[in-house]
């Protein structure tokens, strides 16, 4: 689980707090993209979850279980569903949020995966290069 303070990210790139708030409340397209893949010797299943919220609530610890308690306070969210991989291959998963309500200040990214051989241990999917875009601007 990776929370991202969207207001802070815009401020790091030169916006004042008020400008960042105004921009976020204007409902710009927000795109998240991440590459996912499997081990060289085993297929796997990956899943991506992105939640946009107001950033007010303290996030509970993520236990790895299927329930995501912070989705209840979400302004909007997206779940990829099961993404299958072939051994040694990489694919891109992305989603663009549009038309969401005012108040978005945080994004929460959850990346999960498991191998198809049910090995004991952490041998699931691999993830790389998560990216955030506002409109066409990459951060």
MDAnalysis code that builds the backbone (N, CA, C; Angstrom):
import MDAnalysis as mda
import numpy as np

u = mda.Universe.empty(417, n_residues=139, atom_resindex=np.repeat(np.arange(139), 3), trajectory=True)
u.add_TopologyAttr("name", ["N", "CA", "C"] * 139)
u.add_TopologyAttr("resid", np.arange(1, 140))
u.add_TopologyAttr("resname", ["UNK", "UNK", "UNK", "UNK", "UNK", "UNK", "UNK", "UNK", "UNK", "UNK", "UNK", "UNK", "UNK", "UNK", "UNK", "UNK", "UNK", "UNK", "UNK", "UNK", "UNK", "UNK", "UNK", "UNK", "UNK", "UNK", "UNK", "UNK", "UNK", "UNK", "UNK", "UNK", "UNK", "UNK", "UNK", "UNK", "UNK", "UNK", "UNK", "UNK", "UNK", "UNK", "UNK", "UNK", "UNK", "UNK", "UNK", "UNK", "UNK", "UNK", "UNK", "UNK", "UNK", "UNK", "UNK", "UNK", "UNK", "UNK", "UNK", "UNK", "UNK", "UNK", "UNK", "UNK", "UNK", "UNK", "UNK", "UNK", "UNK", "UNK", "UNK", "UNK", "UNK", "UNK", "UNK", "UNK", "UNK", "UNK", "UNK", "UNK", "UNK", "UNK", "UNK", "UNK", "UNK", "UNK", "UNK", "UNK", "UNK", "UNK", "UNK", "UNK", "UNK", "UNK", "UNK", "UNK", "UNK", "UNK", "UNK", "UNK", "UNK", "UNK", "UNK", "UNK", "UNK", "UNK", "UNK", "UNK", "UNK", "UNK", "UNK", "UNK", "UNK", "UNK", "UNK", "UNK", "UNK", "UNK", "UNK", "UNK", "UNK", "UNK", "UNK", "UNK", "UNK", "UNK", "UNK", "UNK", "UNK", "UNK", "UNK", "UNK", "UNK", "UNK", "UNK", "UNK", "UNK", "UNK", "UNK"])
u.atoms.positions = np.array([
    [0.844, -1.166, 0.000],
    [0.000, 0.000, 0.000],
    [0.890, 1.231, 0.000],
    [0.597, 2.161, -0.910],
    [1.386, 3.389, -1.002],
    [0.444, 4.592, -1.090],
    [0.356, 5.378, -0.018],
    [-0.438, 6.609, -0.108],
    [0.375, 7.714, -0.785],
    [-0.291, 8.554, -1.574],
    [0.351, 9.672, -2.262],
    [-0.457, 10.931, -1.959],
    [0.175, 11.918, -1.345],
    [-0.467, 13.199, -1.066],
    [-0.412, 14.019, -2.355],
    [-1.538, 14.116, -3.058],
    [-1.573, 14.781, -4.354],
    [-1.290, 16.273, -4.239],
    [-1.802, 16.894, -3.195],
    [-1.560, 18.320, -2.971],
    [-0.060, 18.576, -2.796],
    [0.589, 17.760, -1.983],
    [2.024, 17.911, -1.748],
    [2.820, 17.685, -3.034],
    [2.431, 16.708, -3.829],
    [3.140, 16.450, -5.089],
    [3.064, 17.651, -6.027],
    [1.905, 18.308, -6.077],
    [1.771, 19.502, -6.918],
    [2.587, 20.662, -6.354],
    [2.632, 20.774, -5.031],
    [3.414, 21.839, -4.404],
    [4.913, 21.634, -4.636],
    [5.363, 20.383, -4.654],
    [6.783, 20.098, -4.939],
    [7.161, 20.554, -6.347],
    [6.171, 20.645, -7.207],
    [6.409, 21.014, -8.598],
    [6.109, 22.479, -8.876],
    [6.003, 23.287, -7.782],
    [5.936, 24.725, -7.955],
    [4.605, 25.396, -7.677],
    [3.545, 24.658, -7.431],
    [2.263, 25.291, -7.132],
    [2.200, 25.707, -5.670],
    [1.498, 26.784, -5.406],
    [1.176, 27.167, -4.047],
    [0.024, 26.283, -3.568],
    [-0.173, 26.205, -2.257],
    [-1.229, 25.350, -1.691],
    [-2.596, 25.680, -2.294],
    [-2.926, 26.960, -2.385],
    [-4.227, 27.368, -2.909],
    [-4.373, 26.967, -4.378],
    [-3.295, 27.114, -5.159],
    [-3.326, 26.706, -6.567],
    [-3.531, 25.202, -6.691],
    [-2.840, 24.443, -5.841],
    [-2.979, 22.984, -5.882],
    [-4.400, 22.570, -5.528],
    [-4.977, 23.185, -4.496],
    [-6.358, 22.879, -4.115],
    [-7.323, 23.200, -5.247],
    [-7.157, 24.376, -5.833],
    [-8.037, 24.794, -6.934],
    [-7.911, 23.844, -8.115],
    [-6.682, 23.466, -8.437],
    [-6.453, 22.553, -9.550],
    [-7.100, 21.196, -9.279],
    [-6.875, 20.636, -8.101],
    [-7.459, 19.329, -7.769],
    [-8.981, 19.386, -7.753],
    [-9.558, 20.496, -7.263],
    [-11.014, 20.620, -7.225],
    [-11.620, 20.862, -8.601],
    [-10.785, 21.207, -9.586],
    [-11.296, 21.383, -10.952],
    [-11.525, 20.032, -11.641],
    [-11.089, 18.949, -10.987],
    [-11.328, 17.605, -11.522],
    [-10.463, 17.212, -12.705],
    [-9.143, 17.472, -12.626],
    [-8.282, 17.088, -13.758],
    [-8.253, 15.567, -13.914],
    [-7.981, 15.123, -15.125],
    [-7.782, 13.684, -15.312],
    [-6.593, 13.256, -14.454],
    [-6.762, 12.159, -13.740],
    [-5.666, 11.588, -12.949],
    [-5.485, 10.154, -13.427],
    [-4.304, 9.846, -13.921],
    [-4.008, 8.519, -14.442],
    [-2.922, 7.861, -13.610],
    [-3.146, 6.602, -13.272],
    [-2.134, 5.776, -12.615],
    [-1.784, 4.638, -13.552],
    [-0.508, 4.369, -13.661],
    [-0.048, 3.270, -14.509],
    [1.053, 2.522, -13.777],
    [1.092, 1.208, -13.948],
    [2.137, 0.391, -13.338],
    [2.372, -0.834, -14.227],
    [3.612, -1.237, -14.345],
    [3.958, -2.457, -15.065],
    [3.902, -3.621, -14.088],
    [3.374, -4.757, -14.546],
    [3.313, -5.959, -13.715],
    [3.800, -7.147, -14.542],
    [4.363, -8.132, -13.856],
    [4.888, -9.292, -14.561],
    [4.993, -10.491, -13.647],
    [5.348, -11.610, -14.250],
    [5.517, -12.848, -13.504],
    [6.973, -13.273, -13.466],
    [7.251, -14.229, -12.618],
    [8.594, -14.814, -12.567],
    [8.920, -15.461, -13.911],
    [10.189, -15.697, -14.137],
    [10.605, -16.318, -15.400],
    [10.141, -17.764, -15.511],
    [9.838, -18.407, -14.378],
    [9.507, -19.830, -14.388],
    [8.077, -20.135, -13.940],
    [7.238, -19.110, -13.821],
    [5.892, -19.363, -13.311],
    [4.956, -18.211, -13.665],
    [3.790, -18.524, -14.154],
    [2.761, -17.510, -14.385],
    [2.234, -17.008, -13.039],
    [1.590, -15.864, -13.049],
    [1.048, -15.315, -11.812],
    [-0.203, -14.501, -12.108],
    [-0.863, -14.086, -11.034],
    [-2.035, -13.225, -11.117],
    [-1.747, -11.979, -10.300],
    [-1.976, -10.817, -10.878],
    [-1.742, -9.544, -10.207],
    [-3.067, -8.805, -10.054],
    [-3.083, -7.844, -9.145],
    [-4.258, -6.989, -8.969],
    [-3.787, -5.604, -8.552],
    [-4.444, -4.583, -9.092],
    [-4.130, -3.198, -8.776],
    [-5.403, -2.536, -8.250],
    [-5.282, -1.808, -7.153],
    [-6.391, -1.038, -6.595],
    [-5.906, 0.387, -6.379],
    [-6.687, 1.367, -6.856],
    [-6.370, 2.774, -6.644],
    [-7.593, 3.428, -6.012],
    [-7.378, 4.114, -4.903],
    [-8.443, 4.816, -4.184],
    [-8.088, 6.294, -4.149],
    [-9.043, 7.159, -4.485],
    [-8.886, 8.598, -4.335],
    [-9.767, 9.034, -3.179],
    [-9.180, 9.749, -2.213],
    [-9.965, 10.228, -1.072],
    [-9.519, 11.628, -0.679],
    [-10.096, 12.152, 0.424],
    [-9.795, 13.516, 0.858],
    [-8.524, 13.613, 1.694],
    [-7.921, 12.492, 2.049],
    [-6.669, 12.495, 2.794],
    [-6.794, 12.804, 4.264],
    [-8.010, 12.883, 4.784],
    [-8.216, 13.249, 6.179],
    [-8.003, 12.062, 7.117],
    [-8.580, 10.924, 6.793],
    [-8.502, 9.758, 7.677],
    [-7.093, 9.170, 7.727],
    [-6.717, 8.707, 8.911],
    [-5.469, 7.972, 9.073],
    [-5.691, 6.584, 8.488],
    [-4.752, 6.127, 7.700],
    [-4.909, 4.823, 7.056],
    [-4.621, 3.692, 8.031],
    [-5.489, 2.691, 8.068],
    [-5.188, 1.519, 8.889],
    [-4.088, 0.700, 8.222],
    [-3.446, -0.130, 8.987],
    [-2.430, -1.018, 8.411],
    [-3.083, -1.950, 7.416],
    [-2.371, -2.212, 6.329],
    [-2.869, -3.135, 5.314],
    [-2.356, -4.524, 5.661],
    [-3.260, -5.473, 5.810],
    [-2.896, -6.811, 6.251],
    [-2.668, -7.782, 5.103],
    [-2.961, -7.375, 3.875],
    [-2.818, -8.278, 2.742],
    [-4.087, -9.056, 2.452],
    [-5.074, -8.920, 3.307],
    [-6.334, -9.621, 3.073],
    [-7.108, -8.939, 1.965],
    [-8.180, -9.560, 1.524],
    [-8.957, -9.045, 0.409],
    [-9.770, -7.802, 0.746],
    [-10.049, -7.536, 2.018],
    [-10.844, -6.359, 2.328],
    [-9.944, -5.128, 2.429],
    [-10.470, -4.010, 1.979],
    [-9.738, -2.753, 1.976],
    [-10.577, -1.730, 2.739],
    [-10.360, -1.585, 4.069],
    [-11.255, -0.771, 4.893],
    [-11.339, 0.684, 4.480],
    [-10.304, 1.254, 3.882],
    [-10.323, 2.667, 3.526],
    [-11.178, 2.944, 2.302],
    [-11.647, 1.926, 1.597],
    [-12.534, 2.161, 0.444],
    [-13.857, 2.781, 0.873],
    [-14.236, 2.606, 2.140],
    [-15.512, 3.162, 2.618],
    [-15.509, 4.685, 2.578],
    [-14.356, 5.323, 2.762],
    [-14.280, 6.782, 2.756],
    [-13.802, 7.328, 1.407],
    [-13.760, 6.489, 0.402],
    [-13.248, 6.897, -0.907],
    [-14.211, 7.849, -1.616],
    [-13.646, 8.795, -2.331],
    [-14.431, 9.623, -3.235],
    [-14.696, 8.810, -4.498],
    [-13.695, 8.084, -4.929],
    [-13.844, 7.136, -6.039],
    [-12.715, 6.112, -5.942],
    [-12.898, 4.973, -6.566],
    [-11.831, 3.970, -6.591],
    [-11.932, 3.137, -7.855],
    [-10.866, 2.407, -8.132],
    [-10.818, 1.518, -9.292],
    [-10.045, 0.270, -8.907],
    [-10.547, -0.856, -9.356],
    [-9.904, -2.145, -9.106],
    [-9.730, -2.851, -10.442],
    [-8.527, -3.318, -10.712],
    [-8.229, -3.929, -12.008],
    [-8.891, -5.280, -12.210],
    [-9.169, -5.976, -11.124],
    [-9.578, -7.368, -11.254],
    [-8.334, -8.218, -11.468],
    [-8.512, -9.484, -11.743],
    [-7.378, -10.403, -11.908],
    [-6.651, -10.121, -13.219],
    [-5.363, -9.846, -13.131],
    [-4.505, -9.608, -14.288],
    [-3.547, -10.790, -14.402],
    [-3.687, -11.592, -15.422],
    [-2.822, -12.765, -15.552],
    [-1.532, -12.408, -16.278],
    [-0.477, -13.104, -15.906],
    [0.815, -12.888, -16.549],
    [1.333, -14.216, -17.094],
    [2.160, -14.120, -18.086],
    [2.880, -15.274, -18.607],
    [4.283, -15.251, -17.998],
    [4.922, -16.409, -17.864],
    [6.274, -16.421, -17.286],
    [7.219, -15.470, -18.019],
    [7.878, -14.612, -17.254],
    [8.890, -13.721, -17.808],
    [8.381, -12.539, -18.612],
    [7.082, -12.296, -18.662],
    [6.566, -11.191, -19.468],
    [6.127, -10.028, -18.584],
    [6.051, -8.842, -19.191],
    [5.589, -7.640, -18.507],
    [4.421, -7.046, -19.277],
    [3.454, -6.509, -18.537],
    [2.300, -5.828, -19.129],
    [2.032, -4.553, -18.351],
    [1.312, -3.643, -18.991],
    [0.990, -2.359, -18.364],
    [-0.470, -2.344, -17.933],
    [-0.713, -1.910, -16.702],
    [-2.069, -1.679, -16.219],
    [-2.204, -0.191, -15.942],
    [-3.270, 0.418, -16.442],
    [-3.469, 1.844, -16.185],
    [-4.950, 2.161, -16.095],
    [-5.244, 3.242, -15.415],
    [-6.622, 3.707, -15.308],
    [-6.611, 5.221, -15.183],
    [-7.564, 5.871, -15.859],
    [-7.713, 7.316, -15.790],
    [-9.020, 7.659, -15.086],
    [-8.914, 8.452, -14.030],
    [-10.090, 8.938, -13.312],
    [-10.544, 10.245, -13.945],
    [-11.829, 10.356, -14.234],
    [-12.425, 11.590, -14.738],
    [-13.776, 11.779, -14.054],
    [-14.244, 12.993, -14.007],
    [-15.580, 13.270, -13.498],
    [-15.803, 12.938, -12.032],
    [-14.774, 12.964, -11.227],
    [-14.914, 12.660, -9.799],
    [-15.299, 13.924, -9.032],
    [-15.762, 13.770, -7.811],
    [-16.209, 14.886, -6.975],
    [-15.032, 15.707, -6.461],
    [-15.331, 16.925, -6.031],
    [-14.316, 17.793, -5.420],
    [-13.812, 17.173, -4.121],
    [-12.625, 17.586, -3.716],
    [-12.094, 17.174, -2.424],
    [-10.992, 16.142, -2.472],
    [-10.648, 15.633, -3.644],
    [-9.589, 14.628, -3.740],
    [-8.254, 15.266, -3.357],
    [-7.563, 14.641, -2.396],
    [-6.250, 15.124, -1.975],
    [-5.224, 14.001, -1.839],
    [-5.689, 12.756, -1.834],
    [-4.762, 11.632, -1.655],
    [-5.157, 10.496, -2.585],
    [-4.146, 9.785, -3.032],
    [-4.350, 8.546, -3.784],
    [-3.695, 7.424, -2.992],
    [-4.339, 6.287, -2.963],
    [-3.795, 5.112, -2.282],
    [-3.664, 4.022, -3.338],
    [-2.463, 3.515, -3.495],
    [-2.178, 2.484, -4.486],
    [-1.862, 1.181, -3.767],
    [-2.589, 0.123, -4.129],
    [-2.350, -1.203, -3.558],
    [-2.011, -2.140, -4.709],
    [-0.882, -2.834, -4.598],
    [-0.430, -3.801, -5.597],
    [-0.355, -5.161, -4.939],
    [-1.046, -6.145, -5.521],
    [-1.069, -7.492, -4.942],
    [-0.821, -8.511, -6.042],
    [-0.293, -9.664, -5.654],
    [-0.100, -10.713, -6.637],
    [0.212, -12.048, -5.996],
    [0.038, -13.103, -6.783],
    [0.378, -14.443, -6.307],
    [0.787, -15.292, -7.507],
    [1.627, -16.292, -7.223],
    [2.054, -17.181, -8.290],
    [0.970, -18.224, -8.554],
    [1.054, -18.871, -9.677],
    [0.063, -19.881, -10.066],
    [0.446, -21.289, -9.612],
    [1.572, -21.436, -8.952],
    [1.993, -22.758, -8.468],
    [1.781, -22.916, -6.973],
    [1.333, -21.865, -6.306],
    [1.036, -21.894, -4.874],
    [2.259, -22.276, -4.035],
    [3.415, -21.739, -4.429],
    [4.619, -21.966, -3.669],
    [4.503, -21.275, -2.308],
    [5.154, -21.825, -1.298],
    [5.188, -21.174, 0.009],
    [6.190, -20.018, -0.056],
    [5.827, -18.877, 0.458],
    [6.722, -17.719, 0.445],
    [6.210, -16.627, -0.468],
    [7.097, -15.671, -0.761],
    [6.727, -14.498, -1.551],
    [7.254, -14.647, -2.976],
    [6.523, -15.388, -3.787],
    [6.947, -15.643, -5.162],
    [5.935, -15.141, -6.171],
    [5.105, -14.192, -5.804],
    [4.019, -13.740, -6.667],
    [4.465, -12.800, -7.763],
    [3.551, -11.977, -8.183],
    [3.781, -11.028, -9.268],
    [4.830, -9.992, -8.894],
    [5.409, -9.395, -9.930],
    [6.356, -8.301, -9.763],
    [5.716, -7.031, -10.302],
    [6.053, -5.903, -9.702],
    [5.529, -4.617, -10.142],
    [6.694, -3.661, -10.322],
    [6.568, -2.757, -11.307],
    [7.651, -1.821, -11.567],
    [7.108, -0.511, -12.136],
    [7.818, 0.570, -11.865],
    [7.615, 1.885, -12.466],
    [6.197, 2.429, -12.348],
    [5.654, 2.511, -11.125],
    [4.338, 3.156, -11.007],
    [4.459, 4.640, -11.365],
    [3.478, 5.155, -12.094],
    [3.495, 6.553, -12.522],
    [2.159, 7.211, -12.238],
    [2.212, 8.519, -12.031],
    [1.041, 9.346, -11.801],
    [1.052, 10.456, -12.844],
    [-0.072, 10.668, -13.503],
    [-0.217, 11.738, -14.474],
    [-1.402, 12.617, -14.082],
    [-1.222, 13.921, -14.168],
    [-2.328, 14.859, -14.094],
    [-2.534, 15.353, -15.514],
    [-3.645, 15.046, -16.144],
    [-3.828, 15.405, -17.539],
    [-2.763, 14.697, -18.363],
    [-1.927, 15.468, -19.039],
    [-0.836, 14.872, -19.824],
    [0.519, 15.054, -19.160],
    [0.544, 15.650, -17.950],
    [1.809, 15.898, -17.230],
    [2.185, 14.683, -16.399],
    [3.347, 14.125, -16.641],
    [3.836, 12.978, -15.870],
    [4.641, 13.453, -14.686],
    [4.410, 12.785, -13.534],
    [5.204, 13.078, -12.329],
    [5.909, 11.827, -11.901],
])
